[in-house]
Amino acid sequence: MAIVWWIIVGLIAGYITGKLMKGSGYGALMDIVVGIVGAIIGGFIMRSLGFAGQGNLIYTILIAILGAVILTWIVRLVTGGRRAQL
């Protein structure tokens, strides 16, 4: 059941990140991947800052969005703003 939550959080975070970063996203599957990787990045950042990951679904989605925005920003920085295949 946990993998289903990862997919749901990843899809939500990837979709919102696509809208926040003024893009159309990378497609449903890649939005899920970006969201899941963003959740990992966001969790690492929050843990490094001393915030333990004992949040609810909203907290998890917000952290995943934070990480996905950072990931998308880095990808766009490296690729020069053109659309990259993650």
PyMOL Python script that loads the backbone (N, CA, C, O; Angstrom):
from pymol import cmd

cmd.read_pdbstr("""\
ATOM      1  N   MET A   1       0.818  -1.197   0.000  1.00  0.00           N
ATOM      2  CA  MET A   1       0.000   0.000   0.000  1.00  0.00           C
ATOM      3  C   MET A   1       0.865   1.266   0.000  1.00  0.00           C
ATOM      4  O   MET A   1       0.442   2.311  -0.493  1.00  0.00           O
ATOM      5  N   ALA A   2       2.056   1.167   0.544  1.00  0.00           N
ATOM      6  CA  ALA A   2       2.927   2.342   0.608  1.00  0.00           C
ATOM      7  C   ALA A   2       3.327   2.813  -0.785  1.00  0.00           C
ATOM      8  O   ALA A   2       3.458   4.015  -1.015  1.00  0.00           O
ATOM      9  N   ILE A   3       3.521   1.891  -1.706  1.00  0.00           N
ATOM     10  CA  ILE A   3       3.913   2.277  -3.060  1.00  0.00           C
ATOM     11  C   ILE A   3       2.799   3.074  -3.732  1.00  0.00           C
ATOM     12  O   ILE A   3       3.072   3.956  -4.547  1.00  0.00           O
ATOM     13  N   VAL A   4       1.560   2.774  -3.402  1.00  0.00           N
ATOM     14  CA  VAL A   4       0.434   3.531  -3.959  1.00  0.00           C
ATOM     15  C   VAL A   4       0.486   4.971  -3.463  1.00  0.00           C
ATOM     16  O   VAL A   4       0.240   5.900  -4.233  1.00  0.00           O
ATOM     17  N   TRP A   5       0.802   5.166  -2.188  1.00  0.00           N
ATOM     18  CA  TRP A   5       0.922   6.523  -1.646  1.00  0.00           C
ATOM     19  C   TRP A   5       2.072   7.273  -2.289  1.00  0.00           C
ATOM     20  O   TRP A   5       1.951   8.468  -2.561  1.00  0.00           O
ATOM     21  N   TRP A   6       3.199   6.590  -2.539  1.00  0.00           N
ATOM     22  CA  TRP A   6       4.326   7.225  -3.211  1.00  0.00           C
ATOM     23  C   TRP A   6       3.910   7.701  -4.599  1.00  0.00           C
ATOM     24  O   TRP A   6       4.268   8.803  -5.017  1.00  0.00           O
ATOM     25  N   ILE A   7       3.154   6.868  -5.310  1.00  0.00           N
ATOM     26  CA  ILE A   7       2.703   7.235  -6.650  1.00  0.00           C
ATOM     27  C   ILE A   7       1.737   8.413  -6.595  1.00  0.00           C
ATOM     28  O   ILE A   7       1.834   9.333  -7.407  1.00  0.00           O
ATOM     29  N   ILE A   8       0.808   8.389  -5.646  1.00  0.00           N
ATOM     30  CA  ILE A   8      -0.159   9.482  -5.518  1.00  0.00           C
ATOM     31  C   ILE A   8       0.544  10.789  -5.163  1.00  0.00           C
ATOM     32  O   ILE A   8       0.282  11.825  -5.774  1.00  0.00           O
ATOM     33  N   VAL A   9       1.429  10.742  -4.184  1.00  0.00           N
ATOM     34  CA  VAL A   9       2.180  11.941  -3.790  1.00  0.00           C
ATOM     35  C   VAL A   9       3.045  12.412  -4.951  1.00  0.00           C
ATOM     36  O   VAL A   9       3.119  13.612  -5.217  1.00  0.00           O
ATOM     37  N   GLY A  10       3.692  11.494  -5.639  1.00  0.00           N
ATOM     38  CA  GLY A  10       4.525  11.849  -6.779  1.00  0.00           C
ATOM     39  C   GLY A  10       3.730  12.503  -7.891  1.00  0.00           C
ATOM     40  O   GLY A  10       4.185  13.481  -8.485  1.00  0.00           O
ATOM     41  N   LEU A  11       2.553  11.979  -8.183  1.00  0.00           N
ATOM     42  CA  LEU A  11       1.714  12.552  -9.231  1.00  0.00           C
ATOM     43  C   LEU A  11       1.254  13.958  -8.868  1.00  0.00           C
ATOM     44  O   LEU A  11       1.312  14.868  -9.695  1.00  0.00           O
ATOM     45  N   ILE A  12       0.801  14.131  -7.639  1.00  0.00           N
ATOM     46  CA  ILE A  12       0.345  15.451  -7.182  1.00  0.00           C
ATOM     47  C   ILE A  12       1.501  16.445  -7.187  1.00  0.00           C
ATOM     48  O   ILE A  12       1.367  17.558  -7.696  1.00  0.00           O
ATOM     49  N   ALA A  13       2.631  16.044  -6.620  1.00  0.00           N
ATOM     50  CA  ALA A  13       3.786  16.954  -6.550  1.00  0.00           C
ATOM     51  C   ALA A  13       4.322  17.273  -7.943  1.00  0.00           C
ATOM     52  O   ALA A  13       4.669  18.422  -8.217  1.00  0.00           O
ATOM     53  N   GLY A  14       4.394  16.293  -8.814  1.00  0.00           N
ATOM     54  CA  GLY A  14       4.877  16.531 -10.166  1.00  0.00           C
ATOM     55  C   GLY A  14       3.958  17.446 -10.953  1.00  0.00           C
ATOM     56  O   GLY A  14       4.426  18.323 -11.679  1.00  0.00           O
ATOM     57  N   TYR A  15       2.652  17.249 -10.815  1.00  0.00           N
ATOM     58  CA  TYR A  15       1.680  18.091 -11.509  1.00  0.00           C
ATOM     59  C   TYR A  15       1.770  19.545 -11.034  1.00  0.00           C
ATOM     60  O   TYR A  15       1.828  20.472 -11.841  1.00  0.00           O
ATOM     61  N   ILE A  16       1.781  19.724  -9.717  1.00  0.00           N
ATOM     62  CA  ILE A  16       1.844  21.083  -9.155  1.00  0.00           C
ATOM     63  C   ILE A  16       3.177  21.748  -9.514  1.00  0.00           C
ATOM     64  O   ILE A  16       3.216  22.944  -9.801  1.00  0.00           O
ATOM     65  N   THR A  17       4.250  20.985  -9.499  1.00  0.00           N
ATOM     66  CA  THR A  17       5.547  21.539  -9.878  1.00  0.00           C
ATOM     67  C   THR A  17       5.541  22.003 -11.323  1.00  0.00           C
ATOM     68  O   THR A  17       6.085  23.061 -11.640  1.00  0.00           O
ATOM     69  N   GLY A  18       4.930  21.217 -12.201  1.00  0.00           N
ATOM     70  CA  GLY A  18       4.820  21.617 -13.599  1.00  0.00           C
ATOM     71  C   GLY A  18       4.081  22.936 -13.760  1.00  0.00           C
ATOM     72  O   GLY A  18       4.438  23.750 -14.612  1.00  0.00           O
ATOM     73  N   LYS A  19       3.053  23.151 -12.948  1.00  0.00           N
ATOM     74  CA  LYS A  19       2.300  24.400 -13.003  1.00  0.00           C
ATOM     75  C   LYS A  19       3.079  25.554 -12.360  1.00  0.00           C
ATOM     76  O   LYS A  19       3.047  26.675 -12.866  1.00  0.00           O
ATOM     77  N   LEU A  20       3.768  25.291 -11.265  1.00  0.00           N
ATOM     78  CA  LEU A  20       4.535  26.338 -10.585  1.00  0.00           C
ATOM     79  C   LEU A  20       5.726  26.804 -11.410  1.00  0.00           C
ATOM     80  O   LEU A  20       6.075  27.984 -11.398  1.00  0.00           O
ATOM     81  N   MET A  21       6.340  25.886 -12.117  1.00  0.00           N
ATOM     82  CA  MET A  21       7.542  26.209 -12.874  1.00  0.00           C
ATOM     83  C   MET A  21       7.201  26.685 -14.286  1.00  0.00           C
ATOM     84  O   MET A  21       8.072  26.697 -15.156  1.00  0.00           O
ATOM     85  N   LYS A  22       5.976  27.067 -14.523  1.00  0.00           N
ATOM     86  CA  LYS A  22       5.522  27.628 -15.799  1.00  0.00           C
ATOM     87  C   LYS A  22       5.811  26.710 -16.977  1.00  0.00           C
ATOM     88  O   LYS A  22       6.240  27.159 -18.039  1.00  0.00           O
ATOM     89  N   GLY A  23       5.575  25.446 -16.778  1.00  0.00           N
ATOM     90  CA  GLY A  23       5.764  24.501 -17.868  1.00  0.00           C
ATOM     91  C   GLY A  23       4.560  23.589 -17.974  1.00  0.00           C
ATOM     92  O   GLY A  23       3.628  23.660 -17.173  1.00  0.00           O
ATOM     93  N   SER A  24       4.598  22.745 -18.963  1.00  0.00           N
ATOM     94  CA  SER A  24       3.488  21.816 -19.142  1.00  0.00           C
ATOM     95  C   SER A  24       3.770  20.487 -18.472  1.00  0.00           C
ATOM     96  O   SER A  24       2.970  19.558 -18.581  1.00  0.00           O
ATOM     97  N   GLY A  25       4.871  20.383 -17.793  1.00  0.00           N
ATOM     98  CA  GLY A  25       5.239  19.129 -17.153  1.00  0.00           C
ATOM     99  C   GLY A  25       5.955  18.229 -18.138  1.00  0.00           C
ATOM    100  O   GLY A  25       6.272  18.647 -19.251  1.00  0.00           O
ATOM    101  N   TYR A  26       6.205  17.015 -17.740  1.00  0.00           N
ATOM    102  CA  TYR A  26       6.935  16.062 -18.569  1.00  0.00           C
ATOM    103  C   TYR A  26       6.055  14.897 -19.000  1.00  0.00           C
ATOM    104  O   TYR A  26       6.565  13.913 -19.535  1.00  0.00           O
ATOM    105  N   GLY A  27       4.765  14.982 -18.783  1.00  0.00           N
ATOM    106  CA  GLY A  27       3.875  13.859 -19.025  1.00  0.00           C
ATOM    107  C   GLY A  27       3.568  13.174 -17.709  1.00  0.00           C
ATOM    108  O   GLY A  27       4.289  13.355 -16.728  1.00  0.00           O
ATOM    109  N   ALA A  28       2.514  12.396 -17.682  1.00  0.00           N
ATOM    110  CA  ALA A  28       2.039  11.810 -16.426  1.00  0.00           C
ATOM    111  C   ALA A  28       3.092  10.932 -15.752  1.00  0.00           C
ATOM    112  O   ALA A  28       3.320  11.058 -14.549  1.00  0.00           O
ATOM    113  N   LEU A  29       3.727  10.055 -16.504  1.00  0.00           N
ATOM    114  CA  LEU A  29       4.704   9.136 -15.907  1.00  0.00           C
ATOM    115  C   LEU A  29       5.920   9.887 -15.371  1.00  0.00           C
ATOM    116  O   LEU A  29       6.377   9.622 -14.259  1.00  0.00           O
ATOM    117  N   MET A  30       6.439  10.814 -16.156  1.00  0.00           N
ATOM    118  CA  MET A  30       7.612  11.558 -15.701  1.00  0.00           C
ATOM    119  C   MET A  30       7.263  12.538 -14.582  1.00  0.00           C
ATOM    120  O   MET A  30       8.105  12.825 -13.732  1.00  0.00           O
ATOM    121  N   ASP A  31       6.031  13.055 -14.573  1.00  0.00           N
ATOM    122  CA  ASP A  31       5.609  13.887 -13.438  1.00  0.00           C
ATOM    123  C   ASP A  31       5.628  13.081 -12.145  1.00  0.00           C
ATOM    124  O   ASP A  31       6.023  13.592 -11.097  1.00  0.00           O
ATOM    125  N   ILE A  32       5.199  11.818 -12.219  1.00  0.00           N
ATOM    126  CA  ILE A  32       5.246  10.949 -11.038  1.00  0.00           C
ATOM    127  C   ILE A  32       6.694  10.751 -10.600  1.00  0.00           C
ATOM    128  O   ILE A  32       7.007  10.839  -9.413  1.00  0.00           O
ATOM    129  N   VAL A  33       7.568  10.484 -11.557  1.00  0.00           N
ATOM    130  CA  VAL A  33       8.990  10.272 -11.238  1.00  0.00           C
ATOM    131  C   VAL A  33       9.588  11.532 -10.631  1.00  0.00           C
ATOM    132  O   VAL A  33      10.287  11.464  -9.621  1.00  0.00           O
ATOM    133  N   VAL A  34       9.316  12.694 -11.247  1.00  0.00           N
ATOM    134  CA  VAL A  34       9.831  13.965 -10.716  1.00  0.00           C
ATOM    135  C   VAL A  34       9.303  14.189  -9.298  1.00  0.00           C
ATOM    136  O   VAL A  34      10.050  14.627  -8.423  1.00  0.00           O
ATOM    137  N   GLY A  35       8.028  13.893  -9.066  1.00  0.00           N
ATOM    138  CA  GLY A  35       7.451  14.051  -7.733  1.00  0.00           C
ATOM    139  C   GLY A  35       8.071  13.134  -6.699  1.00  0.00           C
ATOM    140  O   GLY A  35       8.330  13.553  -5.571  1.00  0.00           O
ATOM    141  N   ILE A  36       8.312  11.882  -7.073  1.00  0.00           N
ATOM    142  CA  ILE A  36       8.913  10.926  -6.138  1.00  0.00           C
ATOM    143  C   ILE A  36      10.361  11.310  -5.841  1.00  0.00           C
ATOM    144  O   ILE A  36      10.783  11.307  -4.685  1.00  0.00           O
ATOM    145  N   VAL A  37      11.122  11.641  -6.888  1.00  0.00           N
ATOM    146  CA  VAL A  37      12.503  12.070  -6.667  1.00  0.00           C
ATOM    147  C   VAL A  37      12.516  13.377  -5.871  1.00  0.00           C
ATOM    148  O   VAL A  37      13.377  13.582  -5.015  1.00  0.00           O
ATOM    149  N   GLY A  38      11.559  14.252  -6.159  1.00  0.00           N
ATOM    150  CA  GLY A  38      11.434  15.496  -5.391  1.00  0.00           C
ATOM    151  C   GLY A  38      11.143  15.226  -3.928  1.00  0.00           C
ATOM    152  O   GLY A  38      11.651  15.927  -3.053  1.00  0.00           O
ATOM    153  N   ALA A  39      10.328  14.215  -3.654  1.00  0.00           N
ATOM    154  CA  ALA A  39      10.038  13.853  -2.261  1.00  0.00           C
ATOM    155  C   ALA A  39      11.305  13.386  -1.553  1.00  0.00           C
ATOM    156  O   ALA A  39      11.520  13.700  -0.382  1.00  0.00           O
ATOM    157  N   ILE A  40      12.131  12.645  -2.257  1.00  0.00           N
ATOM    158  CA  ILE A  40      13.388  12.178  -1.673  1.00  0.00           C
ATOM    159  C   ILE A  40      14.319  13.359  -1.413  1.00  0.00           C
ATOM    160  O   ILE A  40      14.918  13.466  -0.343  1.00  0.00           O
ATOM    161  N   ILE A  41      14.433  14.248  -2.409  1.00  0.00           N
ATOM    162  CA  ILE A  41      15.295  15.437  -2.249  1.00  0.00           C
ATOM    163  C   ILE A  41      14.766  16.327  -1.128  1.00  0.00           C
ATOM    164  O   ILE A  41      15.531  16.768  -0.271  1.00  0.00           O
ATOM    165  N   GLY A  42      13.462  16.589  -1.134  1.00  0.00           N
ATOM    166  CA  GLY A  42      12.863  17.423  -0.091  1.00  0.00           C
ATOM    167  C   GLY A  42      13.015  16.816   1.290  1.00  0.00           C
ATOM    168  O   GLY A  42      13.289  17.527   2.256  1.00  0.00           O
ATOM    169  N   GLY A  43      12.839  15.494   1.391  1.00  0.00           N
ATOM    170  CA  GLY A  43      13.024  14.815   2.674  1.00  0.00           C
ATOM    171  C   GLY A  43      14.449  14.926   3.172  1.00  0.00           C
ATOM    172  O   GLY A  43      14.686  15.137   4.361  1.00  0.00           O
ATOM    173  N   PHE A  44      15.401  14.783   2.256  1.00  0.00           N
ATOM    174  CA  PHE A  44      16.816  14.922   2.636  1.00  0.00           C
ATOM    175  C   PHE A  44      17.105  16.337   3.125  1.00  0.00           C
ATOM    176  O   PHE A  44      17.778  16.521   4.139  1.00  0.00           O
ATOM    177  N   ILE A  45      16.600  17.330   2.410  1.00  0.00           N
ATOM    178  CA  ILE A  45      16.834  18.728   2.807  1.00  0.00           C
ATOM    179  C   ILE A  45      16.223  19.005   4.173  1.00  0.00           C
ATOM    180  O   ILE A  45      16.872  19.605   5.030  1.00  0.00           O
ATOM    181  N   MET A  46      14.988  18.578   4.385  1.00  0.00           N
ATOM    182  CA  MET A  46      14.317  18.836   5.668  1.00  0.00           C
ATOM    183  C   MET A  46      15.014  18.096   6.805  1.00  0.00           C
ATOM    184  O   MET A  46      15.144  18.631   7.906  1.00  0.00           O
ATOM    185  N   ARG A  47      15.461  16.871   6.545  1.00  0.00           N
ATOM    186  CA  ARG A  47      16.176  16.115   7.579  1.00  0.00           C
ATOM    187  C   ARG A  47      17.504  16.796   7.902  1.00  0.00           C
ATOM    188  O   ARG A  47      17.921  16.826   9.060  1.00  0.00           O
ATOM    189  N   SER A  48      18.170  17.345   6.881  1.00  0.00           N
ATOM    190  CA  SER A  48      19.433  18.055   7.099  1.00  0.00           C
ATOM    191  C   SER A  48      19.233  19.325   7.916  1.00  0.00           C
ATOM    192  O   SER A  48      20.123  19.747   8.655  1.00  0.00           O
ATOM    193  N   LEU A  49      18.046  19.935   7.775  1.00  0.00           N
ATOM    194  CA  LEU A  49      17.733  21.133   8.548  1.00  0.00           C
ATOM    195  C   LEU A  49      17.205  20.818   9.944  1.00  0.00           C
ATOM    196  O   LEU A  49      16.956  21.729  10.734  1.00  0.00           O
ATOM    197  N   GLY A  50      17.035  19.538  10.250  1.00  0.00           N
ATOM    198  CA  GLY A  50      16.614  19.145  11.583  1.00  0.00           C
ATOM    199  C   GLY A  50      15.130  18.875  11.741  1.00  0.00           C
ATOM    200  O   GLY A  50      14.652  18.696  12.861  1.00  0.00           O
ATOM    201  N   PHE A  51      14.394  18.843  10.645  1.00  0.00           N
ATOM    202  CA  PHE A  51      12.968  18.548  10.713  1.00  0.00           C
ATOM    203  C   PHE A  51      12.753  17.071  10.423  1.00  0.00           C
ATOM    204  O   PHE A  51      13.037  16.597   9.322  1.00  0.00           O
ATOM    205  N   ALA A  52      12.255  16.353  11.407  1.00  0.00           N
ATOM    206  CA  ALA A  52      11.999  14.926  11.233  1.00  0.00           C
ATOM    207  C   ALA A  52      10.782  14.733  10.341  1.00  0.00           C
ATOM    208  O   ALA A  52       9.862  15.551  10.357  1.00  0.00           O
ATOM    209  N   GLY A  53      10.771  13.675   9.576  1.00  0.00           N
ATOM    210  CA  GLY A  53       9.698  13.425   8.624  1.00  0.00           C
ATOM    211  C   GLY A  53       8.495  12.751   9.227  1.00  0.00           C
ATOM    212  O   GLY A  53       8.102  11.685   8.753  1.00  0.00           O
ATOM    213  N   GLN A  54       7.897  13.312  10.235  1.00  0.00           N
ATOM    214  CA  GLN A  54       6.720  12.728  10.871  1.00  0.00           C
ATOM    215  C   GLN A  54       5.469  13.544  10.552  1.00  0.00           C
ATOM    216  O   GLN A  54       4.647  13.798  11.433  1.00  0.00           O
ATOM    217  N   GLY A  55       5.328  13.950   9.301  1.00  0.00           N
ATOM    218  CA  GLY A  55       4.195  14.785   8.930  1.00  0.00           C
ATOM    219  C   GLY A  55       3.057  13.979   8.359  1.00  0.00           C
ATOM    220  O   GLY A  55       3.148  12.764   8.183  1.00  0.00           O
ATOM    221  N   ASN A  56       1.990  14.680   8.076  1.00  0.00           N
ATOM    222  CA  ASN A  56       0.824  14.046   7.475  1.00  0.00           C
ATOM    223  C   ASN A  56       0.930  14.131   5.956  1.00  0.00           C
ATOM    224  O   ASN A  56       1.985  14.488   5.432  1.00  0.00           O
ATOM    225  N   LEU A  57      -0.135  13.811   5.251  1.00  0.00           N
ATOM    226  CA  LEU A  57      -0.123  13.790   3.792  1.00  0.00           C
ATOM    227  C   LEU A  57       0.148  15.167   3.197  1.00  0.00           C
ATOM    228  O   LEU A  57       0.889  15.281   2.222  1.00  0.00           O
ATOM    229  N   ILE A  58      -0.439  16.209   3.768  1.00  0.00           N
ATOM    230  CA  ILE A  58      -0.228  17.568   3.264  1.00  0.00           C
ATOM    231  C   ILE A  58       1.241  17.960   3.411  1.00  0.00           C
ATOM    232  O   ILE A  58       1.831  18.503   2.478  1.00  0.00           O
ATOM    233  N   TYR A  59       1.829  17.693   4.559  1.00  0.00           N
ATOM    234  CA  TYR A  59       3.248  17.979   4.797  1.00  0.00           C
ATOM    235  C   TYR A  59       4.110  17.233   3.783  1.00  0.00           C
ATOM    236  O   TYR A  59       5.044  17.806   3.222  1.00  0.00           O
ATOM    237  N   THR A  60       3.804  15.969   3.547  1.00  0.00           N
ATOM    238  CA  THR A  60       4.566  15.158   2.604  1.00  0.00           C
ATOM    239  C   THR A  60       4.477  15.723   1.196  1.00  0.00           C
ATOM    240  O   THR A  60       5.482  15.788   0.488  1.00  0.00           O
ATOM    241  N   ILE A  61       3.286  16.132   0.785  1.00  0.00           N
ATOM    242  CA  ILE A  61       3.107  16.703  -0.549  1.00  0.00           C
ATOM    243  C   ILE A  61       3.864  18.016  -0.672  1.00  0.00           C
ATOM    244  O   ILE A  61       4.499  18.266  -1.697  1.00  0.00           O
ATOM    245  N   LEU A  62       3.809  18.857   0.351  1.00  0.00           N
ATOM    246  CA  LEU A  62       4.534  20.135   0.303  1.00  0.00           C
ATOM    247  C   LEU A  62       6.040  19.929   0.205  1.00  0.00           C
ATOM    248  O   LEU A  62       6.718  20.633  -0.543  1.00  0.00           O
ATOM    249  N   ILE A  63       6.560  18.977   0.952  1.00  0.00           N
ATOM    250  CA  ILE A  63       7.997  18.685   0.902  1.00  0.00           C
ATOM    251  C   ILE A  63       8.361  18.100  -0.461  1.00  0.00           C
ATOM    252  O   ILE A  63       9.415  18.421  -1.010  1.00  0.00           O
ATOM    253  N   ALA A  64       7.500  17.246  -1.009  1.00  0.00           N
ATOM    254  CA  ALA A  64       7.743  16.678  -2.338  1.00  0.00           C
ATOM    255  C   ALA A  64       7.733  17.775  -3.399  1.00  0.00           C
ATOM    256  O   ALA A  64       8.540  17.745  -4.328  1.00  0.00           O
ATOM    257  N   ILE A  65       6.832  18.735  -3.268  1.00  0.00           N
ATOM    258  CA  ILE A  65       6.783  19.855  -4.213  1.00  0.00           C
ATOM    259  C   ILE A  65       8.063  20.676  -4.114  1.00  0.00           C
ATOM    260  O   ILE A  65       8.639  21.056  -5.134  1.00  0.00           O
ATOM    261  N   LEU A  66       8.509  20.952  -2.888  1.00  0.00           N
ATOM    262  CA  LEU A  66       9.757  21.691  -2.688  1.00  0.00           C
ATOM    263  C   LEU A  66      10.920  20.983  -3.387  1.00  0.00           C
ATOM    264  O   LEU A  66      11.682  21.608  -4.125  1.00  0.00           O
ATOM    265  N   GLY A  67      11.048  19.700  -3.152  1.00  0.00           N
ATOM    266  CA  GLY A  67      12.124  18.938  -3.776  1.00  0.00           C
ATOM    267  C   GLY A  67      11.982  18.868  -5.285  1.00  0.00           C
ATOM    268  O   GLY A  67      12.984  18.944  -5.996  1.00  0.00           O
ATOM    269  N   ALA A  68      10.762  18.726  -5.794  1.00  0.00           N
ATOM    270  CA  ALA A  68      10.539  18.653  -7.237  1.00  0.00           C
ATOM    271  C   ALA A  68      10.831  19.990  -7.913  1.00  0.00           C
ATOM    272  O   ALA A  68      11.346  20.023  -9.031  1.00  0.00           O
ATOM    273  N   VAL A  69      10.505  21.087  -7.242  1.00  0.00           N
ATOM    274  CA  VAL A  69      10.826  22.410  -7.787  1.00  0.00           C
ATOM    275  C   VAL A  69      12.339  22.580  -7.866  1.00  0.00           C
ATOM    276  O   VAL A  69      12.855  23.082  -8.865  1.00  0.00           O
ATOM    277  N   ILE A  70      13.045  22.169  -6.830  1.00  0.00           N
ATOM    278  CA  ILE A  70      14.509  22.254  -6.839  1.00  0.00           C
ATOM    279  C   ILE A  70      15.079  21.380  -7.948  1.00  0.00           C
ATOM    280  O   ILE A  70      15.977  21.807  -8.674  1.00  0.00           O
ATOM    281  N   LEU A  71      14.566  20.163  -8.085  1.00  0.00           N
ATOM    282  CA  LEU A  71      15.030  19.259  -9.134  1.00  0.00           C
ATOM    283  C   LEU A  71      14.779  19.849 -10.523  1.00  0.00           C
ATOM    284  O   LEU A  71      15.670  19.829 -11.372  1.00  0.00           O
ATOM    285  N   THR A  72      13.588  20.367 -10.758  1.00  0.00           N
ATOM    286  CA  THR A  72      13.250  20.957 -12.056  1.00  0.00           C
ATOM    287  C   THR A  72      14.115  22.174 -12.339  1.00  0.00           C
ATOM    288  O   THR A  72      14.565  22.366 -13.468  1.00  0.00           O
ATOM    289  N   TRP A  73      14.350  22.993 -11.331  1.00  0.00           N
ATOM    290  CA  TRP A  73      15.193  24.176 -11.489  1.00  0.00           C
ATOM    291  C   TRP A  73      16.615  23.779 -11.881  1.00  0.00           C
ATOM    292  O   TRP A  73      17.212  24.397 -12.763  1.00  0.00           O
ATOM    293  N   ILE A  74      17.158  22.752 -11.229  1.00  0.00           N
ATOM    294  CA  ILE A  74      18.509  22.293 -11.541  1.00  0.00           C
ATOM    295  C   ILE A  74      18.568  21.724 -12.959  1.00  0.00           C
ATOM    296  O   ILE A  74      19.513  21.998 -13.698  1.00  0.00           O
ATOM    297  N   VAL A  75      17.560  20.933 -13.340  1.00  0.00           N
ATOM    298  CA  VAL A  75      17.532  20.364 -14.691  1.00  0.00           C
ATOM    299  C   VAL A  75      17.467  21.476 -15.732  1.00  0.00           C
ATOM    300  O   VAL A  75      18.170  21.423 -16.741  1.00  0.00           O
ATOM    301  N   ARG A  76      16.634  22.476 -15.497  1.00  0.00           N
ATOM    302  CA  ARG A  76      16.539  23.591 -16.445  1.00  0.00           C
ATOM    303  C   ARG A  76      17.813  24.421 -16.472  1.00  0.00           C
ATOM    304  O   ARG A  76      18.191  24.947 -17.518  1.00  0.00           O
ATOM    305  N   LEU A  77      18.473  24.541 -15.333  1.00  0.00           N
ATOM    306  CA  LEU A  77      19.733  25.271 -15.269  1.00  0.00           C
ATOM    307  C   LEU A  77      20.810  24.555 -16.085  1.00  0.00           C
ATOM    308  O   LEU A  77      21.563  25.191 -16.822  1.00  0.00           O
ATOM    309  N   VAL A  78      20.875  23.244 -15.949  1.00  0.00           N
ATOM    310  CA  VAL A  78      21.882  22.451 -16.660  1.00  0.00           C
ATOM    311  C   VAL A  78      21.588  22.394 -18.157  1.00  0.00           C
ATOM    312  O   VAL A  78      22.508  22.455 -18.973  1.00  0.00           O
ATOM    313  N   THR A  79      20.315  22.277 -18.521  1.00  0.00           N
ATOM    314  CA  THR A  79      19.958  22.124 -19.930  1.00  0.00           C
ATOM    315  C   THR A  79      19.769  23.464 -20.635  1.00  0.00           C
ATOM    316  O   THR A  79      19.494  23.485 -21.834  1.00  0.00           O
ATOM    317  N   GLY A  80      19.905  24.549 -19.943  1.00  0.00           N
ATOM    318  CA  GLY A  80      19.753  25.868 -20.550  1.00  0.00           C
ATOM    319  C   GLY A  80      18.311  26.240 -20.825  1.00  0.00           C
ATOM    320  O   GLY A  80      18.048  27.075 -21.690  1.00  0.00           O
ATOM    321  N   GLY A  81      17.385  25.650 -20.122  1.00  0.00           N
ATOM    322  CA  GLY A  81      15.979  26.006 -20.260  1.00  0.00           C
ATOM    323  C   GLY A  81      15.232  25.198 -21.307  1.00  0.00           C
ATOM    324  O   GLY A  81      14.003  25.248 -21.356  1.00  0.00           O
ATOM    325  N   ARG A  82      15.938  24.458 -22.142  1.00  0.00           N
ATOM    326  CA  ARG A  82      15.213  23.644 -23.116  1.00  0.00           C
ATOM    327  C   ARG A  82      14.681  22.400 -22.420  1.00  0.00           C
ATOM    328  O   ARG A  82      15.199  21.986 -21.383  1.00  0.00           O
ATOM    329  N   ARG A  83      13.676  21.826 -22.979  1.00  0.00           N
ATOM    330  CA  ARG A  83      13.022  20.680 -22.360  1.00  0.00           C
ATOM    331  C   ARG A  83      13.935  19.482 -22.370  1.00  0.00           C
ATOM    332  O   ARG A  83      14.421  19.063 -23.420  1.00  0.00           O
ATOM    333  N   ALA A  84      14.167  18.932 -21.193  1.00  0.00           N
ATOM    334  CA  ALA A  84      15.077  17.785 -21.059  1.00  0.00           C
ATOM    335  C   ALA A  84      14.283  16.532 -20.767  1.00  0.00           C
ATOM    336  O   ALA A  84      13.222  16.586 -20.145  1.00  0.00           O
ATOM    337  N   GLN A  85      14.796  15.416 -21.213  1.00  0.00           N
ATOM    338  CA  GLN A  85      14.214  14.121 -20.896  1.00  0.00           C
ATOM    339  C   GLN A  85      14.880  13.607 -19.629  1.00  0.00           C
ATOM    340  O   GLN A  85      16.068  13.286 -19.632  1.00  0.00           O
ATOM    341  N   LEU A  86      14.116  13.529 -18.549  1.00  0.00           N
ATOM    342  CA  LEU A  86      14.683  13.055 -17.282  1.00  0.00           C
ATOM    343  C   LEU A  86      14.847  11.583 -17.284  1.00  0.00           C
ATOM    344  O   LEU A  86      15.311  11.012 -16.297  1.00  0.00           O
TER     345      LEU A  86
END
""", "prot")
cmd.dss("prot")
cmd.show_as("cartoon", "prot")
cmd.util.cbc("prot")
cmd.orient("prot")
